[in-house]
């Protein structure tokens, strides 16, 4: 066991019986997980802003756009906005609020992404809530190897976990950055693995023209699609981040415009840390985030009216003692809820995240992640990035944390099920209450016997035994159980089927682009 692991256990006396968990299964599949489904959030969203508050934040965002402006570090983008009638001074663009509102109104409130397996299609918008893997950490951590730089084999492990878990709906960016592959061809190897090891919706990084064009072509090939079929409906997506405060950079704008022209979705997510890259007040941070996001959405809707987009929130705060980002805080939760209100005000799908600042998969990691995920539920979020595996503010991906997060996500999805709040006569159980009577118990009555196998959520990781029973079998802590489970999952993993001719065409494309040098780099 690695010395970094926050693990400890002591021998304890044996006690027979006790409550049984489902964490350490003997034989068979690694876990009994819930089936693939598209969760629908039935709850009314939490709305901390009144009508006046919504109007105030909207006015603030429009003042930022019209009076201060946003820098677009992309000449093509600036030229489009100048042609649209925006005020341009160098690379700074100021927007007429009426223009922004008109452009944003063009965006669809909902769209569907269809990957190579149409059974994995995901609707984005409405009350649908989708979860995806951790994306972009440069490092990995697990109990056996500790913290280390990302590599290709670890990348493949996380892609397998993403495919394995039914509660994961899309394969986001690289779950860990494989630095052992040269940046010029990294995207080719990574997307080949993503498209062959998963059949879920895939993401493309907007990090240069060649990478975006290559990924779109690889997704097209993997789906067995003509160019016309690919362009006809959303098949993959990108996420772009502004350079807060008040900037959009060249490669992200370039990639976003390329996808928009071909009808592929763009999620626009400003990264606004209150007190550092945004005002220290939540209203100011949210207003700045919205201004940055809406400016890019307006650009995309001018270029490709009706193209699918979503607005993201990544507004949190910093530790004012150290300057380090903090996540899963009360401020993060409120900012997410406030942005959810504003996303509904603009009629846009919304993205949030499952994030934490903890360095290892400990209690802090889980309460911060739980706060993040439940604030996504409360805000009416449609797409949850980084929902499984995130540590150290996004600098570490952990397979144990991935498994632990999937347990939490499954519980959230169970929480949404309508049967939990059904109120038919059968659900009320009056006859069962009469049958049992005063002082009895419900274990043996027919009402319980007919339902006990599906009445409650059954965890695959939590251990519900009492202390003595748990200790008698080794006192295995949660992160240790997660370590065992992820290894069993990888051992039994089987890639989804892919037509051999398509696989060969995909491999040939990768080989050709590698021979051509891939994407240009500085080294």
Secondary structure, 3 states (H helix, E strand, C coil): CCCCCCCCCCCCCCCCCCCCCCCCCCCCCCCCCCCCCCEECCCCCCCCCCHHHHHHHHHHHHHHHHHHCEEECCHHHHHHHHHCCCEEECCEEECCHHHHHHHHHHCCCEEEECCCCHHHCEEEECCEEEEEECCCECEEEECCCEEEECCHHHHHHHHHHHHHCCCCCEECCCCECCCCCCHHHHHHHHHHHHHHHCCCEEEECCCCHHHHHHHHHHHHHHCCCCHHHHHHCCCEEEEECCCCCCEECHHHHHHHHHHHHCCCEEEEEEEEEECCCECCCHHHHHHHHHHHHHHHHHHHHHHCCCCCEEEEEEEEEECCCCCCEECCCHHHHHHHHHHHHHHHHHCCEEEEECCCCCCCCCHHHHHHHHHHHHHHHHHCCCEEEEEECEEHHHCEEEHHHHHHHHHHHHHHHHHCCHHHHCCCHHHHCHHHHHHHCCCCCCCCCHHHHCCCCCCCCCCCCCCCCCHHHHHHCCCCCHHHHHHHHHHHHHHHCCCCCCCHHHHHHHHHHHHHHHHCCCCCCCC
